[in-house]
Amino acid sequence: MKRISSISNIWYLCKMYSLDIYQDLLAHLSKRQATVITGMRRVGKSTAVQYLLQQASHSNQLYLDCERIEIRVLFSQPDYEGIREELELMGIDFSKPSIIAIDEIQLVDNLPSVIKYLYDTYSVKFILTGSSSYYMKNKFSESLSGRKKIFEMYPLSFKEFLVFKKHWKPLYEKYAWKPFTNAWFNKAKDWYEEYIQFGGFPEVVLQDSEIDKQELLTDIINSYIELDVKLLADYTVSEDLYKLVKLLAARSGNKVDYSKLGSISGINRQKIATYIQLLEHTYLIYQIAPFTKNIDKEISQQKKLYFADTGILNILGSNQLSSGQVFENAVAAQLKPRGELQYYQRKTGQEIDFILRGNTAIEVKETPVEQHKSILEQRASGIKVNKQFLAGRSPAQKEFKDFIWGGSIF
């Protein structure tokens, strides 16, 4: 497979179309606070860092990657002034404003303390990336309280997918979140199906052939398990973890039953809980809690699980997945960056697929019909959620258009 090394192409696309996160990152570049970018491996964090360094107003800057052992050894030293001296020898002038960019900071336990010391002592702007949400939001946040701002980076949205494929036109903006129209569906349905099948990793989107896309997705999965998992957790049982990930893929959109997973996989129940926590903290999966105003009830109910990217889901799930599962996961991924995502289910089995930000009920149907809308309205009314909409993949009836097509969720 021919890998695309497309950093310059991605820079051009992001600058030309002013993708939201790049606008936010550029706006924060001039701020004293550390700029912290989190997200899954290969989602584009390092590219964003290189882009920011290119846009900086001076060249007193340094880029370091913690996946390199010599960088981890450097920052593991107890002598912080000794670290400063080594950074000087690498080219940083600490007598002037400087920028130090560090990739994958979660790989060095001592790094937050080093960053805090250099931040407080010298005029250093830090640009940092990490692939562990637990580390970045807990251990790292405690060490740099008030000294950083965290930006979460996700796989490309459908709009960003169209930008990277060079299909996007400003005219298309008017179809965002609007009820179904034949014109937009006929124009973009093939693009959206490609997006559902192969997901939103920038490198994957820029591949031309389906075989290359599939091979690259497989490579992303393998590198995730071999690098992120082993470096973060020192797990030597990657075979067990891979087996578990495939089982989880087949259960996308369902509640997680640790006992059943343990029975099928032969993995200890406690280990499964630990592995799932790791998979979530490294952004491969995420879980959504039930919507309820009763906290004890919410804690007692199981969470539903989704994958961060449908391309990875399709590779892992292969022929075990239904098309409805994949579409629901695609909608979940499209909604995830927009706020807290939950689901609603009664003991009778009646449910609503998603509750967004606590005020919008969303039901996902591949081919929505009028009856689906009526049921959704009734259930949403029962829990006092006044906003609701159906999300559909394709029209079932020509006359029914009161739903939002998945390709309009951007």
Secondary structure, 3 states (H helix, E strand, C coil): CCCCCCHHHHHHHHHHHCCHHHHHHHHHHCCCCEEEEECCCCCCHHHHHHHHHHHCCCCCEEEEECCCHHHHHHHCCCCHHHHHHHHHHCCCCCCCCEEEEEECHHHCCCHHHHHHHHHHHCCEEEEEEECCHHHHHHHHHHHCCCCEEEEECCCCCHHHHHHHCCCCCHHHHHHCCCCCCHHHHHHHHHHHHHHHHHCCCHHHHCCCCHHHHHHHHHHHHHHHHHHHHHHHHCCCCHHHHHHHHHHHHHCCCCECCHHHHHHHHCCCHHHHHHHHHHHHHCCCEEEECECCCCHHHHHHCCCEEEECCHHHHHHHHHHHCCHHHHHHHHHHHHHHHHCCEEEEECCCCCEEEEEECCCEEEEEECCCCHHHHHHHHHHHHHCCCCEEEEEECCCCCCCCCCCEEHHHCC
